[in-house]
Amino acid sequence: MSKVILVTGASSGIGYAVASVLTSKGLRVYGTSRQASERFAHFPFEMIQMDVTNELEVQSTLNRIETNEGRLDVVVNNAGLGMVGAIESITDAEARLIYETNVFGVLNVCRQAVPALRKSGGGYIINITSLAGQMGLPFRGIYSSSKFAVEGFTESLSQEVRQFGIKVCLIEPGDFKTNINETRKVASQIHPSYGDQCNKVLEQICDEVTHSRTPEVIGHVVYGILNDPSPSLRYRAATLMQRFSLTLMRILPDRWFEHLIMRHYGLKKRP
C-alpha cells in the first residue's frame, strides 16, 4: 500500500521539491499552501489551501485526507518564513509573525497529526528546520530562534510518540536555491547604529542562496527516511563546509566560534 503523505508549504521551494520527488516514487502526496493559485492545477500532486496557523483549516485538511485515503502515514512540516533584521530593530508584530508560522504553525500541525498517525498504526513526522536552528546568526536572531524552538519540541515529541509507532525526525537544510529571497521578511526599520551592516548581510545571504543547489536532494533525504525502519533523529542536508561549521561549533571555545561567524559576515568586534 502506497504511503499517504502531507507536505506543508508545498507551493514552491523545498516543499515543492519534496512533494514532487515523493510523487515520482509512487507515493500519494497532498501539498498545502496558504494561498490558492490556478497554477496548482498543473502540479503533479494534489494541493489544498491551508494556513498552518489556523487550527480549523489544519483539522479540515487532515479530515479530508483521511476521508479520501482512509489513512495518513507521513507529515512533512516545511511551511516557514525567513526574517532578517537586528534584534533591537524587529518589532513585536514582526517577531510574532515569524513565530506564528515557524513555531506555532509546526506545533499546530504536529498536535493534530499525532491522533491521525496513531489511528493508522504509526508513521512519520518530519520537521524541516535549518542549520540556523543549531547556531545563532547575526541579523537572523528571530529566524534562528524560531528554528531552535522547533528543534527543542521535536526532540521531546520524538520521545513521547515512539510508543505509538510514530517516528519523528528533523531535517536541517543549509542553503538551497529556492524563492526564499523573494519571500523573506526584513525588519521595517534598522537602528542607525548598525549602519549598512544589515543590508550587507542580507545581500550576502541572498547571494549564497542564489548560488546554491536546487532542493530536490531534500526530497531524496525524506524518501530515504521513509524507507528506514529506524531513522536517525537528525539529518543535515548541507555542503561539506556548512556541516564542518557545526563541528567547529562543538570543538572550539564559544567566543572563537563567534568570531569566525562574525568574520564570515564581515562584522567587527569592539577592541
LORO-72373 format. One line per 5 residues: number of its first residue (from 0); their letters; for each residue y negated, x negated, z of N, C-alpha, C, O, CB. Coordinates in pm, whole numbers, plus 50000, padded with zeros to 5 digits. Atoms other than C-alpha are relative to their C-alpha. Glycine has a CB too. Example, Ala and Ser with C-alpha at 12.3 -4.5 7.8 and 13.67 -1.06 7.14 Angstrom:
residues 2
0) as) 50119/49911/50000/50450/48770/50780/49880/49910/50000/49882/49806/50066/49997/50099/50125 | 50119/50082/49994/50106/48633/50714/49891/50077/50073/49780/50026/50090/49954/49959/49858
***
This chain:
residues 271
0) mskvi) 50120/49916/50000/50000/50000/50000/49875/49912/50000/49863/49820/50081/50000/50095/50122 | 50122/50079/50010/49660/49861/49900/49910/50025/50121/49895/50138/50166/49925/50034/49870 | 50089/49987/49886/49422/49792/50187/49873/50074/49959/49824/50060/49847/49965/49862/50058 | 50125/49926/50020/49117/50020/50220/49890/49927/50077/49903/49904/50197/50012/50150/50047 | 50099/50093/49945/48801/49818/50281/49859/50058/49989/49822/50116/49887/50007/49865/49928
5) lvtga) 50142/49965/49999/48441/49895/50377/49919/49872/50007/49940/49790/50097/49966/50095/50118 | 50088/50116/50001/48177/49631/50290/49856/50051/50008/49809/50120/49918/50022/49912/49871 | 50139/49956/49988/47824/49693/50416/49907/49903/49927/49939/49785/49911/49958/50013/50149 | 50095/50085/50072/47522/49562/50228/50057/49947/49870/50044/49828/49840/49956/49885/50087 | 49926/50044/50119/47718/49553/49902/49922/50019/49871/49979/50006/49763/50130/50074/49990
10) ssgig) 50077/49975/50122/47435/49626/49659/49967/49872/49924/49936/49878/49805/49871/50073/50033 | 50034/50127/50064/47375/49256/49587/50050/49886/50087/50105/49907/50195/49847/49989/49976 | 49974/50120/49920/47430/48900/49704/50142/49986/50050/50238/50013/49978/49909/49999/50115 | 49869/50027/49941/47715/48816/49938/50085/50126/50004/50204/50122/49973/49984/49943/50141 | 49924/49877/49990/47816/49178/49992/50059/50043/49867/50175/50082/49860/49912/50110/50053
15) yavas) 49951/49963/50134/47843/49250/49619/50112/49904/49958/50213/49947/49902/49884/49997/49897 | 49899/50098/50038/48038/48927/49564/50131/50025/50073/50238/50020/50012/49950/49858/50029 | 49878/49973/49922/48283/49006/49845/50071/50125/49948/50192/50123/49924/49966/50018/50150 | 49940/49875/50046/48338/49364/49729/50060/49984/49860/50166/50041/49832/49895/50112/49999 | 49951/50019/50137/48382/49253/49366/50128/49919/49999/50224/49952/49928/49895/49933/49914
20) vltsk) 49880/50084/49995/48633/48980/49448/50118/50080/50053/50228/50074/49998/49976/49875/50088 | 49890/49922/49941/48839/49214/49667/50049/50108/49904/50168/50136/49896/49955/50063/50134 | 49961/49900/50099/48833/49484/49400/50084/49937/49890/50182/49997/49844/49875/50067/49939 | 49925/50069/50105/48955/49231/49142/50142/49966/50044/50230/49943/49961/49927/49873/49957 | 49867/50029/49946/49251/49164/49372/50084/50126/50017/50195/50121/50068/49988/49928/50134
25) glrvy) 49925/49875/49993/49355/49530/49352/49982/50077/50128/50057/50172/50153/50143/49972/49981 | 50023/49929/49875/49217/49640/49689/49902/50115/49978/49821/50111/49885/49947/49903/50107 | 50087/49882/50010/49039/49974/49741/49875/49974/50083/49882/49968/50206/50073/50131/50048 | 50122/50044/49932/48679/49888/49826/49891/50106/49989/49866/50162/49882/49950/49868/49941 | 50121/49918/49994/48386/50102/49933/49886/49908/50046/49898/49837/50145/50018/50123/50098
30) gtsrq) 50117/50075/49961/48044/49938/49945/49891/50094/50048/49892/50212/50016/49949/49914/49883 | 50112/49917/49955/47730/50061/50116/49868/49932/49970/49859/49810/49956/50012/50028/50151 | 50136/50047/50018/47359/50029/50058/49905/50099/50067/49930/50220/50068/49966/49983/49850 | 50098/49911/49936/47059/50165/50245/49932/50090/49898/49899/50205/49928/49895/49918/50074 | 50068/49925/50105/46903/50277/49917/50100/50042/49892/50194/49970/49862/49887/49916/49939
35) aserf) 49920/49956/50114/47060/50480/49637/49943/49939/49872/49824/49910/49864/50003/50156/49991 | 50045/50057/50127/47044/50342/49283/50093/50045/49887/50215/50053/49906/49995/49845/50008 | 49919/49960/50115/47161/50454/48940/50092/49887/49954/50198/49912/49896/49910/50043/49885 | 49918/50112/50046/47295/50103/48872/50134/49992/50073/50227/49927/50026/49924/49870/50018 | 49874/50003/49927/47566/50158/49134/50113/50066/49922/50231/50038/49947/49984/50067/50136
40) ahfpf) 49897/49932/50079/47747/50380/48884/50080/49902/49915/50192/49932/49872/49935/50106/49910 | 49933/50101/50084/47837/50065/48690/50072/49894/50084/50130/49801/50029/49898/49933/49909 | 49931/50097/49915/47974/49876/48991/50152/50020/49988/50197/50131/49961/49955/50016/50149 | 49854/49988/50008/48350/49801/48990/50062/50067/50122/50183/50091/50124/50061/49864/49982 | 49952/49935/49879/48381/49962/49334/49907/50117/50032/49796/50126/49979/50007/49899/50120
45) emiqm) 50079/49881/49966/48253/50287/49487/49892/49966/50103/49918/49898/50202/50093/50112/50054 | 50112/50023/49909/47913/50279/49656/49965/50129/50074/49970/50238/50018/49878/49947/49924 | 50043/49889/49916/47798/50502/49942/49864/49964/50060/49846/49852/50108/50105/50032/50112 | 50129/50024/49936/47440/50535/50063/50016/50011/50151/50057/50115/50202/49893/50099/49948 | 49983/50001/49855/47442/50437/50430/49909/49896/50063/49905/49781/50019/50147/49972/50038
50) dvtne) 50084/50090/49921/47195/50283/50672/50079/49962/50125/50115/50049/50204/49863/50067/50038 | 49916/50044/49888/47385/50074/50927/49937/50032/50136/50008/50038/50236/50027/49852/49991 | 50067/49970/49873/47125/50157/51193/50006/50149/50033/49963/50189/50141/49855/49954/49995 | 49993/49855/49981/47190/50532/51155/50143/50039/50037/50232/50036/49952/49954/50077/49873 | 49865/49971/49952/47490/50636/51366/50064/50115/49924/50184/50110/49895/49997/50031/50147
55) levqs) 49944/49885/50070/47532/50969/51188/50046/49962/49860/50150/50009/49814/49897/50113/49993 | 49961/50042/50134/47538/50804/50845/50124/49912/50004/50211/49924/49917/49885/49925/49933 | 49881/50085/49987/47791/50544/50961/50124/50086/50025/50227/50066/49961/49982/49897/50114 | 49886/49914/49971/48017/50812/51107/50039/50084/49880/50158/50102/49853/49969/50090/50118 | 49973/49922/50121/47984/51025/50793/50073/49917/49895/50164/49966/49828/49870/50056/49942
60) tlnri) 49936/50090/50096/48081/50726/50578/50145/49974/50038/50235/49979/49953/49924/49868/49989 | 49863/50025/49956/48387/50647/50787/50086/50124/49982/50202/50114/49941/50001/49955/50147 | 49925/49875/50019/48492/51013/50781/50034/50022/49853/50144/50065/49819/49918/50119/50054 | 49978/49983/50144/48453/51020/50404/50112/49910/49951/50198/49953/49873/49871/49971/49921 | 49895/50093/50042/48670/50712/50358/50136/50045/50052/50235/50043/49978/49969/49857/50050
65) etneg) 49873/49956/49943/48938/50842/50593/50052/50126/49931/50172/50142/49912/49985/50026/50150 | 49960/49879/50072/48937/51180/50413/50055/49966/49863/50156/50021/49819/49881/50096/49988 | 49958/50038/50136/48965/51015/50071/50130/49921/49999/50216/49943/49914/49892/49920/49933 | 49891/50097/50006/49217/50746/50160/50108/50020/50106/50219/49968/50095/49944/49862/50013 | 49904/49979/49892/49385/50862/50478/50006/49887/50100/50084/49892/50195/50134/50020/49944
70) rldvv) 49996/50114/49910/49311/50530/50648/49880/49909/49974/49811/49923/49873/50133/49921/49983 | 50096/50109/50018/49073/50238/50695/50065/49875/50057/50115/49876/50169/49860/50030/50071 | 49930/50121/49959/49208/49883/50715/49909/49883/50032/49942/49798/50115/50096/49959/49894 | 50087/50118/49988/48915/49643/50693/49854/50042/49998/49814/50129/49920/50029/49898/49885 | 50146/49983/50004/48544/49640/50773/49938/49861/49989/49966/49772/50070/49947/50075/50128
75) vnnag) 50075/50124/50017/48322/49360/50644/49853/50032/50023/49789/50099/49942/50024/49937/49857 | 50140/49977/49967/47982/49367/50811/49914/49890/49939/49912/49777/49986/49980/50005/50154 | 50083/50097/50071/47743/49195/50573/49852/50037/50000/49768/49948/49986/50049/49987/49859 | 50139/49956/50009/47422/49403/50579/49912/49922/50098/49947/49908/50215/49989/50152/50026 | 50089/50076/49913/47132/49200/50716/49868/49969/49933/49853/49987/49812/50066/49871/50044
80) lgmvg) 50133/50036/50049/46772/49086/50679/49965/49859/50045/50002/49818/50155/49894/50101/50050 | 50052/50132/49963/46614/48739/50675/49858/50014/50055/49791/50115/50031/50001/49905/49879 | 50134/49998/49941/46295/48654/50861/49949/49858/50017/50021/49772/50068/50000/50075/50136 | 50065/50130/49981/46055/48359/50856/49867/50022/50070/49791/50112/50034/49980/49925/49864 | 50128/49992/49928/45767/48307/51096/50010/49931/50134/50118/49923/50192/49958/50146/50019
85) aiesi) 50002/50064/49869/45663/48125/51410/50025/50105/50108/49976/50218/50099/49865/49928/50025 | 49972/49908/49889/45791/48285/51731/49870/50058/50054/49863/50177/50083/50077/49927/50113 | 50128/49957/49945/45432/48303/51853/49934/50108/49916/49860/50191/49968/49907/49882/50012 | 50071/49913/50094/45323/48497/51544/50072/50130/49969/50009/50226/49925/49978/49927/49874 | 49923/49881/50039/45602/48751/51498/49971/50114/50097/49980/50099/50219/50151/49969/49997
90) tdaea) 50032/49883/49918/45507/49096/51621/50127/50063/50055/50238/50036/50008/49920/50103/49919 | 49886/49929/49942/45729/49313/51834/50068/50087/49894/50190/50093/49888/49954/50087/50119 | 49944/49913/50104/45773/49554/51541/50081/49919/49899/50186/49964/49854/49888/50077/49929 | 49928/50083/50096/45877/49270/51307/50132/49952/50057/50234/49952/49988/49914/49880/49958 | 49877/50047/49935/46130/49133/51555/50101/50113/50014/50220/50094/49990/49969/49940/50138
95) rliye) 49910/49886/49983/46273/49478/51624/50064/50042/49868/50180/50083/49866/49926/50118/50061 | 49944/49966/50131/46319/49542/51252/50122/49913/49969/50224/49963/49922/49894/49983/49890 | 49889/50092/50024/46540/49233/51224/50117/50031/50092/50232/50035/50048/49955/49855/50018 | 49894/49973/49904/46735/49312/51540/50068/50134/49974/50189/50147/49993/49946/49996/50141 | 49942/49869/50027/46785/49677/51443/50109/49989/49894/50215/50051/49906/49893/50099/49955
100) tnvfg) 49901/50015/50108/46967/49572/51125/50105/49895/50034/50224/49924/50028/49930/49962/49870 | 49907/50112/49984/47121/49234/51210/50088/50009/50123/50201/49959/50122/49924/49872/50005 | 49922/49992/49876/47238/49314/51562/50050/50142/50025/50171/50165/50028/49915/49954/50119 | 49958/49865/49967/47239/49685/51637/50071/50069/49884/50158/50153/49906/49881/50083/50043 | 49928/49945/50115/47347/49773/51282/50145/49956/49999/50234/50038/49978/49932/49958/49872
105) vlnvc) 49862/50052/49997/47653/49548/51306/50075/50059/50119/50191/50098/50107/50001/49845/50008 | 49938/49943/49880/47724/49669/51659/50037/50146/49977/50144/50190/50018/49906/49987/50121 | 49975/49859/50027/47697/50030/51544/50124/50019/49913/50209/50103/49943/49879/50063/49932 | 49883/49989/50090/47948/49982/51260/50128/49958/50074/50231/50023/50060/49980/49913/49873 | 49882/50045/49926/48187/49788/51485/50050/50108/50097/50169/50138/50103/49969/49870/50077
110) rqavp) 49963/49899/49901/48180/50054/51757/50074/50117/49936/50173/50167/49989/49876/50051/50073 | 49941/49882/50063/48262/50332/51513/50122/49968/49915/50202/50056/49883/49896/50069/49916 | 49883/50039/50080/48515/50133/51311/50124/49981/50085/50235/50004/50037/49970/49872/49925 | 49884/50027/49915/48740/50045/51606/50093/50120/50010/50214/50103/49992/49954/49958/50139 | 49906/49886/49993/48878/50401/51652/50073/50025/49869/50191/50059/49869/49925/50125/50040
115) alrks) 49937/49978/50130/48944/50432/51277/50109/49897/49974/50216/49930/49925/49896/49995/49888 | 49901/50105/50020/49124/50097/51265/50118/50017/50096/50233/49993/50059/49936/49863/50020 | 49893/49977/49904/49320/50179/51578/50092/50112/49951/50214/50104/49966/49941/50034/50140 | 49922/49889/50053/49430/50507/51418/50090/49953/49886/50199/50007/49865/49908/50112/49951 | 49921/50052/50112/49551/50306/51116/50107/49901/50045/50184/49851/49963/49908/49933/49901
120) gggyi) 49900/50092/49948/49761/50086/51342/49955/49856/50003/50037/49766/50024/50123/50010/49920 | 50054/50136/49998/49533/49782/51327/49919/49974/49875/49901/50062/49791/50112/49897/50012 | 50080/50036/50116/49323/49598/51074/49912/49881/50029/49943/49798/50115/49916/50118/49956 | 50089/50116/49989/49037/49354/51040/49855/50046/50010/49812/50139/49942/50019/49905/49879 | 50146/49992/49999/48671/49340/51137/49950/49859/49971/49979/49766/50046/49944/50056/50137
125) inits) 50052/50131/50039/48493/49054/50962/49848/50008/50001/49788/50079/49919/50054/49956/49859 | 50146/50000/49989/48133/48990/51065/49943/49875/49934/49976/49762/49972/49956/50008/50149 | 50061/50113/50070/47930/48773/50831/49867/49967/50067/49775/50049/50068/49979/50031/49849 | 50122/50041/49930/47666/48578/51022/49931/49891/49918/49884/49918/49807/50032/49949/50144 | 50069/50111/50068/47521/48238/50924/50022/49874/50082/50050/49880/50202/49847/50030/49983
130) lagqm) 50004/50124/49922/47526/47872/51018/49881/50002/50096/49883/49933/50198/49991/49877/49906 | 50115/49986/49910/47189/47966/51170/50036/50073/50128/49958/50075/50223/49887/50075/49930 | 49951/49941/49876/47394/48157/51426/50060/49899/50094/50105/49933/50203/50101/50105/49970 | 49950/50109/49916/47504/47820/51562/49888/49908/50048/49907/49831/50142/50103/49920/49924 | 50110/50089/49962/47166/47646/51583/49867/50068/49974/49850/50136/49873/50008/49866/49923
135) glpfr) 50134/49947/50021/46804/47749/51626/49927/49916/49896/49926/49793/49903/49922/50002/50132 | 50072/50070/50107/46597/47661/51319/49852/50034/50006/49815/50148/50037/50059/50037/49862 | 50144/49977/49989/46218/47621/51307/49951/50109/49904/49990/50113/49788/49923/49872/49973 | 50057/49888/50074/46027/47929/51189/50105/50102/49956/50079/50188/49872/49925/49947/49879 | 49896/49899/50022/46355/48121/51180/50064/50042/50132/50181/50079/50137/50108/49947/49904
140) giyss) 49948/49972/49867/46392/48186/51551/50053/50141/50016/50158/50161/50078/49895/49976/50102 | 49955/49862/49986/46420/48564/51527/50129/50021/49920/50223/50084/49969/49891/50099/49953 | 49880/49989/50082/46673/48544/51243/50118/49928/50068/50226/49985/50082/49976/49941/49859 | 49892/50076/49935/46876/48271/51418/50051/50071/50123/50172/50083/50143/49951/49860/50037 | 49958/49936/49874/46877/48454/51750/50077/50129/49974/50166/50163/50050/49878/50029/50087
145) skfav) 49924/49878/50032/46995/48777/51583/50144/49964/49963/50237/50037/49997/49933/50077/49884 | 49865/50043/50036/47291/48587/51440/50074/49944/50121/50196/49961/50132/49993/49894/49889 | 49939/50043/49873/47354/48421/51779/50058/50120/50072/50170/50114/50123/49895/49928/50090 | 49956/49880/49928/47380/48771/51927/50129/50056/49940/50221/50094/50014/49890/50107/49998 | 49880/49948/50064/47637/48884/51671/50119/49908/50027/50231/49955/50049/49978/50014/49848
150) egfte) 49893/50095/49968/47839/48566/51729/50055/50029/50139/50177/50029/50160/49949/49854/49991 | 49957/49979/49861/47848/48641/52102/50081/50126/50017/50188/50123/50078/49881/50006/50089 | 49923/49878/49975/47956/49003/52091/50125/50006/49913/50220/50078/49946/49913/50123/49974 | 49878/50005/50081/48206/48929/51812/50111/49928/50076/50226/49970/50072/49973/49929/49866 | 49900/50070/49919/48383/48679/52039/50060/50095/50104/50181/50098/50124/49937/49877/50069
155) slsqe) 49952/49905/49899/48405/48946/52309/50084/50110/49937/50190/50145/49989/49882/50062/50076 | 49927/49893/50067/48514/49218/52067/50140/49955/49960/50236/50031/49973/49923/50047/49877 | 49869/50052/50042/48796/48998/51937/50100/50005/50114/50216/50042/50094/49986/49857/49950 | 49911/50001/49885/48941/48965/52285/50037/50141/50044/50148/50164/50094/49935/49925/50116 | 49976/49863/49953/48911/49336/52358/50095/50079/49910/50172/50161/49960/49868/50074/50009
160) vrqfg) 49926/49912/50091/49076/49480/52047/50127/49937/49942/50195/50001/49862/49911/50041/49887 | 49874/50060/50048/49361/49235/51979/50119/50086/50042/50220/50092/49972/50016/49856/50054 | 49890/49917/49949/49578/49469/52187/50031/50118/49907/50139/50177/49915/49966/50052/50140 | 49979/49889/50093/49534/49733/51913/50039/49951/49861/50047/50030/49767/49873/50084/49991 | 49965/50054/50130/49634/49501/51632/49880/49979/49909/49895/49963/49788/50097/50089/49932
165) ikvcl) 50123/50021/50077/49272/49459/51522/49959/49854/50012/49936/49804/50123/49884/50095/50049 | 50037/50141/50002/49185/49104/51419/49851/49990/49964/49807/50046/49864/50088/49920/49899 | 50145/50012/50018/48816/49010/51445/49967/49856/49963/50011/49762/50030/49923/50043/50129 | 50035/50133/50049/48670/48716/51253/49851/49990/49969/49784/50091/49947/50082/49966/49874 | 50138/50032/50039/48335/48551/51184/50004/49912/49875/50085/49820/49865/49924/49930/50116
170) iepgd) 50023/50092/50112/48227/48401/50853/49855/49953/50011/49763/50035/50016/50029/50068/49860 | 50134/50058/49983/47929/48165/50883/49960/49929/49871/49992/49812/49852/49997/49900/50120 | 50041/50064/50125/47778/48100/50540/49884/49903/50019/49800/49919/50108/49961/50106/49898 | 50119/50083/50014/47542/47819/50460/49910/50064/49895/49898/50186/49891/50036/49853/49962 | 50088/49947/50106/47303/47855/50165/50082/50043/49879/50169/49970/49832/49895/49895/49959
175) fktni) 49940/49951/50123/47415/48066/49872/49892/50064/49914/49793/50116/49965/50114/50100/50029 | 50098/49947/50093/47230/48181/49563/50011/50152/49997/50096/50208/49928/50021/49941/49858 | 50004/49854/49995/47151/48544/49642/49853/50044/49984/49766/49962/49954/50061/50054/50136 | 50137/49950/50012/46843/48766/49633/49926/49998/50133/49826/50068/50149/50001/50142/49945 | 50063/50002/49869/46753/48683/49993/49855/49950/49994/49773/49986/50079/50080/49913/50095
180) netrk) 50139/50046/50013/46438/48504/49874/49905/50116/49971/49788/50111/50006/49989/49895/49890 | 50084/49885/50031/46311/48840/49748/49996/50100/50115/49896/50171/50131/50051/50069/49874 | 49994/49899/49893/46418/49048/50049/49961/49946/50137/49942/50024/50231/50139/50056/50008 | 50031/50059/49870/46336/48803/50329/49864/50046/50050/49765/50047/49976/50004/49847/49990 | 50125/49960/49937/46070/48926/50570/49924/49874/50046/49984/49776/50087/50025/50096/50120
185) vasqi) 50085/50110/49957/45777/48696/50650/49897/50056/50098/49840/50162/50075/49929/49930/49878 | 50096/49954/49899/45555/48726/50957/49866/50032/49934/49817/49956/49850/49981/49894/50110 | 50125/49955/50063/45238/48914/50867/49883/49907/50031/49786/49901/49956/49967/50140/50046 | 50107/50094/49962/45024/48656/51047/50061/49871/50053/50166/49872/50118/49906/50064/50106 | 49959/50131/49947/45060/48287/51124/49883/49941/50075/49772/49932/50021/50047/49904/49885
190) hpsyg) 50107/50059/49919/44857/48127/51403/49951/49873/49931/50032/49792/49885/50049/49970/50144 | 50053/50117/50071/44621/47864/51256/50045/49866/50057/50036/49764/49989/49851/50005/50002 | 49954/50126/49940/44759/47603/51496/50115/49938/49920/50136/49817/49927/50044/50023/50144 | 49885/50050/50075/45064/47572/51267/49961/49954/49859/50045/49901/49786/50106/50106/49992 | 50045/50043/50133/44856/47504/50956/50086/50062/49893/50111/50183/49895/50003/49849/49988
195) dqcnk) 49917/49949/50109/45070/47535/50645/50148/49970/50020/50227/49976/49926/49954/49942/49867 | 49860/50036/49973/45395/47434/50817/50096/50112/49963/50200/50088/49901/50018/49964/50147 | 49910/49888/50027/45547/47782/50792/50019/50020/49851/50131/50043/49804/49946/50129/50064 | 49989/49983/50146/45469/47810/50422/50086/49891/49937/50163/49918/49846/49861/49999/49936 | 49919/50110/50054/45621/47468/50356/50148/50019/50032/50234/49994/49947/49952/49866/50057
200) vleqi) 49861/49974/49965/45938/47559/50545/50055/50113/49915/50168/50106/49868/50012/50035/50150 | 49957/49888/50084/45956/47887/50355/50031/49953/49858/50131/49993/49799/49893/50110/49998 | 49977/50054/50134/45923/47702/50024/50129/49919/49995/50205/49928/49898/49882/49914/49956 | 49879/50081/49996/46199/47461/50127/50124/50089/50009/50224/50064/49941/49995/49902/50120 | 49887/49907/49986/46429/47746/50233/50030/50066/49866/50145/50073/49823/49970/50107/50107
205) cdevt) 49982/49933/50130/46372/47927/49903/50059/49906/49896/50145/49945/49817/49867/50056/49950 | 49948/50099/50096/46437/47609/49705/50147/49972/50026/50226/49960/49933/49918/49870/50007 | 49861/50027/49966/46761/47543/49892/50091/50116/49957/50202/50093/49910/50015/49976/50151 | 49922/49884/50045/46881/47898/49819/50013/50000/49849/50121/50025/49795/49934/50130/50048 | 50001/49997/50146/46782/47874/49452/50099/49902/49940/50159/49929/49836/49861/49970/49947
210) hsrtp) 49913/50105/50054/46985/47557/49403/50138/49996/50067/50206/49894/50066/49933/49865/50015 | 49870/49993/49933/47293/47673/49596/50106/50060/49909/50079/50100/49795/49989/50083/50128 | 49889/49939/50073/47631/47801/49483/49989/50152/50002/49921/50209/50087/50135/49956/50060 | 49990/49854/49997/47696/48162/49392/50102/50040/50107/50190/49962/50142/50040/50056/49859 | 49926/49966/49878/47860/48360/49674/50143/50052/49983/50202/50099/50080/49925/50100/50073
215) evigh) 49863/49951/50017/48196/48453/49519/50099/49929/50092/50202/49986/50129/50043/49982/49856 | 49911/50076/49912/48353/48183/49735/50024/50075/50131/50132/50067/50189/49943/49860/50028 | 49983/49927/49874/48292/48404/50040/50098/50115/49982/50173/50148/50074/49864/50054/50050 | 49901/49897/50028/48489/48683/49874/50141/49946/50009/50232/50014/50058/49976/50060/49863 | 49867/50061/49993/48782/48445/49842/50037/49962/50143/50154/49965/50179/50006/49876/49910
220) vvygi) 49974/50025/49858/48745/48347/50208/50049/50128/50067/50146/50126/50143/49873/49946/50072 | 49959/49871/49943/48767/48716/50304/50142/50035/49955/50224/50078/50037/49901/50111/49958 | 49867/49968/50051/49072/48764/50080/50106/49914/50070/50215/49962/50101/50007/49978/49847 | 49907/50087/49928/49238/48465/50247/50025/50049/50141/50139/50044/50189/49947/49859/50003 | 49985/49946/49864/49173/48615/50591/50095/50119/50000/50181/50132/50087/49863/50041/50058
225) lndps) 49918/49877/50005/49334/48945/50486/50146/49970/49973/50232/50056/49995/49946/50093/49893 | 49862/50038/50026/49648/48758/50384/50055/49905/50104/50162/49846/50087/50011/49937/49863 | 49959/50087/49891/49670/48561/50707/50033/50086/50122/49943/50150/50176/49889/49894/50033 | 49965/49917/49884/49863/48733/50989/49938/49950/50130/49929/50025/50228/50151/50005/50015 | 50063/50055/49879/49695/48503/51242/49872/49924/49960/49868/49802/49969/50098/49905/50076
230) pslry) 50121/50067/50047/49343/48432/51111/49924/49934/50114/49935/49973/50230/49910/50099/49929 | 50086/50066/49902/49103/48199/51288/49886/50092/50040/49860/50193/49973/49945/49867/49944 | 50117/49921/49959/48804/48335/51476/49883/49971/49908/49808/50062/49872/49963/49970/50146 | 50116/50040/50080/48553/48136/51265/50040/49934/49869/50136/49857/49861/49912/49906/50081 | 49986/50063/50131/48529/48040/50901/49860/49959/49955/49769/50041/49952/50068/50096/49896
235) raatl) 50130/50050/50043/48243/47823/50777/50000/49978/49849/50068/49889/49798/49963/49870/50074 | 50012/50011/50145/48154/47871/50413/49870/49927/49969/49765/49989/49955/50004/50142/49931 | 50120/50082/50013/47913/47585/50359/50033/49868/49934/50151/49832/49919/49934/49977/50138 | 49979/50132/50059/47864/47248/50194/50049/49903/50106/50039/49929/50226/49870/49949/49935 | 49953/50102/49907/48012/46936/50348/49887/49954/50092/49908/49936/50212/50058/49880/49925
240) mqrfs) 50112/50046/49919/47667/46825/50466/49960/50105/50103/49927/50071/50217/49880/49965/49912 | 50035/49895/49905/47594/47161/50625/50101/50008/50113/50064/50026/50229/49990/50135/49928 | 49897/50000/49896/47926/47157/50810/49989/49876/50089/50013/49883/50209/50140/50008/49938 | 50016/50124/49923/47862/46797/50915/49887/50013/50101/49892/49952/50207/49974/49882/49906 | 50111/49982/49906/47537/46907/51076/50048/50064/50130/49994/50035/50237/49890/50086/49937
245) ltlmr) 49945/49940/49878/47741/47117/51320/50076/49897/50082/50077/49903/50205/50091/50118/49965 | 49932/50109/49928/47950/46811/51405/49897/49915/50074/49917/49878/50189/50082/49913/49902 | 50106/50078/49935/47631/46617/51475/49943/50075/50119/49911/50014/50221/49888/49968/49900 | 50054/49920/49890/47506/46901/51692/50087/49988/50125/50037/49986/50238/49987/50148/49959 | 49908/50008/49887/47817/46872/51908/50002/49861/50064/50021/49849/50186/50139/50037/49956
250) ilpdr) 49979/50135/49946/47820/46493/51946/49871/49928/50038/49874/49835/50118/50075/49918/49901 | 50126/50067/49969/47451/46395/51959/49933/50063/50121/49953/50181/50148/49906/50005/49878 | 50084/49940/49896/47220/46440/52257/49910/50107/49937/49867/50094/49822/49913/49891/50072 | 50075/49886/50054/47027/46767/52216/49870/49960/49933/49839/50008/49823/49970/50098/50111 | 50131/50036/50054/46689/46602/52160/50014/49916/49872/49927/49924/49785/49918/49923/50105
255) wfehl) 49978/50076/50123/46829/46364/51896/50026/50096/49885/49971/50081/49776/50118/49902/50016 | 49969/49903/50106/46971/46656/51701/49875/50082/49965/49850/50110/49848/50116/50093/50043 | 50124/49927/50023/46647/46849/51744/49907/49921/49909/49844/49976/49819/49930/50031/50133 | 50086/50086/50081/46459/46554/51596/50048/49996/49854/49967/49996/49762/49997/49857/50059 | 49947/49999/50136/46693/46548/51293/49963/50128/49927/49926/50125/49809/50152/49982/50003
260) imrhy) 50037/49872/50061/46629/46916/51228/49852/50001/49965/49813/50044/49856/50035/50118/50093 | 50143/50003/50024/46255/46868/51259/49966/49909/49882/49880/49942/49800/49925/49954/50125 | 50022/50090/50115/46266/46574/51018/50041/50065/49870/49974/50049/49767/50077/49869/50018 | 49953/49933/50121/46464/46780/50770/49894/50096/49946/49879/50111/49825/50131/50076/50027 | 50101/49903/50040/46186/47038/50766/49857/49943/50000/49760/50017/49983/50006/50120/50090
265) glkkr) 50130/50065/50008/45903/46786/50778/49908/50031/50116/49786/50028/50101/49932/50040/49874 | 50081/49969/49883/45786/46877/51129/49984/49874/50087/50078/49796/50104/50063/50116/50082 | 50027/50117/49918/45625/46619/51352/50000/50040/50147/49962/50152/50183/49865/49935/49962 | 50008/49975/49856/45660/46591/51726/49882/49924/50057/49844/49819/50005/50132/49960/50072 | 50114/50065/49936/45370/46502/51953/50046/49873/50069/50147/49874/50140/49931/50095/50102
270) p) 49961/50128/49937/45384/46137/52066/50005/50014/50153/50035/49918/50223/49900/49887/49960
***
